């Protein structure tokens, strides 16, 4: 044992516990013993202890009463309740009083020592085990990275990297995080090559080897559930990455069981205007622009790019012969979310409810523009934490609890993810070139070939073109496009920000989750 633990043990029969106390002392613990709850409270007020053992059946002040007093004095101190009674209400009260553990007499020394280790060395043990497990898996991931040949290989690899990122992030010293980040960087470089080699082939309708893409999601994943004639809630959280979903899933687990959790590939560009319109319409951008020109807003338009989402959903439903009663809501502000919750019973009258929540997307943009948000989310871990905090206190979480109570079904997804960018990539274009940092659409684009994916014939990628010489260029890995004019200012302003539009695991491979209410 590397450190000495200080334990306070309160029991009116403390003399009978000498063998146990000697055992703990041999393990290196320092033990202070008292015979009553009053004495225990005095010791807690005067000294610092790592853990308190508290007998429940003491005369005078009971263990539960003592627990309440200790938690008022030092809320963070771990308390282990010890009792002869197995009555459930005592256990419930103790757990409600935020005990760290619950032991029933007669005790044995190993049981006590295990409780101490679980409470006081839990983080250290988890840190060590996590580091060892990732080290063992490191080579397997490296082999998988070299062998990845299909879209499913890449989806599985990204899930594995995300799993270990969250496991390592949960440790105290995060000792393996740098190694994992290096492995993710290598994976993104290989993934970019994979997409460049295969993306245009995926555009062929008859290609059986392509992944599920944005425009196929509703037909393949949503409409089959809708046909069950139960109220279905389709929730799209703009800009939600796989790691952010994993962060909030634990909050949802008490209310819903996961019926299916999978991923799909966002189309390029990985932006709201293209990917979300494709998601809702069931069409690629070229088809939307060609057959519904009044609904499609080109990049040179001054209008918003997502003003017609409800129309696209209606068209998709009609195309699939689903004459259902549906509602569409876009939540941009807190009050809009509260209104949805207040009008929940009205939503139950619909067979299909589509809700778009823009908070995560707004955070990524605000983080670029506002120093305060950068301070709140300086890295990937904090960005996930901010997402979790938002969800935990959001009207969306309230809505989902209501859906669960009503026995409804939910499908949660997103339109694309986001990538933290660090490396500038020089590009030159005329004034009509798109402003997005991860992709450019326009004519006369001048850039150094290499770390980009260039599509000279937009129709090959089922993308519309503004004019005869329009091309699309996508940034890969963690690059972002920067103009030579005012280059240093531009680079300093956008470096280390979260962007989307390009090619990365984080932007393209996104979660879709089918949830059923727990009864």
Secondary structure, DSSP 4 states (H G I P E B T S, - for coil): --SPPEEEEE-TTGGGGHHHHHHHHHTT-EEEEESSHHHHHHHHHHS--SEEEEES--SSS-HHHHHHHHHHH-TTSEEEEEES---HHHHHHHHHTT-SEEEESSP-HHHHHHHHHHHHSHHHHHHHHHHHHHHHHHHHHHHHHHH--SHHHHHHHHHHHHHHHHHHHTSSS-TTHHHHHHHHHHHHHHHHHHHHHHHHHHTSTT-TTPPPBGGGHIIIIIHHHHTT-S-EEEEEETT--HHHHHHHHHHHTTTEEEEEEEEEEPPSS-SIIIIIHHHHHSS-HHHHHHH-TTT---TT-SS-TTTTHHHHHHHHHHHTT----EEEEEE-SHHHHHHHHHTHHHHTTSSEEEEEE-HHHHHHHHHHH-HHHHHHT-SHHHHHHHHHHHHHTSHHHHHHHHHHHTT-EEEEE-S---EEE-EEEEEE--TTS---SSEEEESS-EE-SSSEEEESSGGGGT---SSTT-EEEEEBTTEEEE-STTHHHHHHHHTTEEE-SSB-HHHHEEEEEEEEE--
